[in-house]
């Protein structure tokens, strides 16, 4: 094998590795999930290409003044919500939502900021662990997710209502 052929082989290998690295960087920057990683999250039921960055997590509570929201774009918190929702126990329709609860109506969801499309929407009552996730199921939230939602709803209550 000549030195020129060896140099071509080395260049081809380096070029292929660079192309793979650039492709991974592109996917990581453009999409929240990769083509395989989104399958780990059962609540990420849409095709992975729908979860295009940036995403926004929104928490809302309805009180006497109207809906109040707090919004988060932190990727770690959004990933935590996907992970915790995927760990939640599914319950039969009406089972959890019919339980007594005097809490205010609560909503949280994940929105794609590029066009405002809501990719995940969940509604329930404050102080009640049962939430209905649109197009999926009614879930009993994990204690970790309940705590996160409670903390974010406290923040939302401080803000002025959205009419």
N, C-alpha and C positions, 0 to 999 in steps of 0.2 A: 504494500500500500504506500503510495507516494505521500510526501508531506502535504501537498496540495489537497489530496483527498481527505487526509486527517483533519486539516483545517476546515474543510467544508463540513465534515461530520460534526466537529465541535461547534461550528457556527450554527448548524441546523439544530443541534440540541439546545444551545443557548437561546436561539430564536423561539423554539417551541416552549421552553420554560418561561420565557418572557411573555409569550402570548397567553399562556395559562395564568400567569400572575396578573396580567392586565385584565383578563376576563374575570377572575375572581374579585379583583378590586372593583371593577365595574358593577358586578352583581351586588357586592356588598354596599356600594354607594347608592345604587338605584333602587334596590329592593330590600324590604325588611326581612324577608325570608329567602333562602335559596331554594332551588327546585326540590331538594330532598328534606331540608330541615323543617319546612312547614308541616310536613306530615306528622311530626311529633306532637303537634298542637291540634287536638280534635276540634277546637272551636274555630280554627283557621280553615273553615270549610270551603272557601272560595279558592280558585286557582292561585298559585303562589304569585303570579305576575300581577294580580290585583293589589297586592300589598306593596305598593310603590312608595318609597320615601318621598317626602316626610309624612309620618303619621302623627295624629294627635289623639290623645286620650281625653275624653270629656266626662265630667261627673256633674250631675244636676240634681237639684232637690226643689220641690214645689212647696213654697210656704205661703203665708197670707199675702205677701207682696208680689208673688209670681215666681217663675222659674229663676233659680240662681245657679250659675255654672262656674266651675273652675276647670282650666284646661292645661294639659301637660304634654310636652313633646319629648320628654326624656325616654330614650329608647329602652333603657333598663327597666323603667317602670312599665312601659307598654309590654315588654317581653314577660315581665313578672305577671301581669294580668292574663296574658295568653296562657302562661304556664299554670297559674292557679285555676283558671277556668277549666283547663283541660284535666285537672285533678278533681274537679267537683263531681259530686254524685248526682246522676240524673234521676229525677223523680217523675212519677206519673202525673199527667196534666191535672191541674187543679188541686193536687194533694197539698203542696206547700203554700200556694197562693191563697187557699181558702182558710188557712190558719189565722187566728185572730192576731191583729196587729194594728196598733193605733198610730203607726209611723206615717210620715209624709211620703207621697209618691217620690220615687228615686229613679233616675235613669243614668246609665253610663254607657259609653260607646267609643269605638275607635273609628276615626275619620281619616280619609286620605286627603291631605291638604291641597294637592294639585287641582282637584276638581270638587272637593267637598263631599264626596261619596262616603256614606256611612257603611263601613265594612262589618261592624259588629255592633249590635244594639241589645242592651239588657235593661229590663225594668222590673221594679219590685217596690217594696215598702221599706222605709227606714226601720231599723231594729228588727228586721225579718231576714233570715239568711236565704230565703227562696227567691230566685230571680228567674224570669223568663227571658231566654236568649232568643231573639227573633230568628226564625228559620232553622232553629236547632231543637231546643228542649228547655224544660224547666229544670234548674239546677239548685242544689243546696251548696251555697258558697263555702269555701274553706275559711277557717278562722283568720288566716293571714289576709285573705282577700277582703273579708268583712272589716278587719281593722284598717286596711288601706282605704277602703271606701268611706268608713266613718271619719277618718282623718281628713280626707279630701272634701267631704260634705261640710265639715266644720269650716274649712277654708271658703267654700262656696257661699255659705250663709253670711259671711262678712261682706261679700261683694254686692253691688246693687243688682236688682232683678233685670232680666232680659225680657223685654215685651215683644 
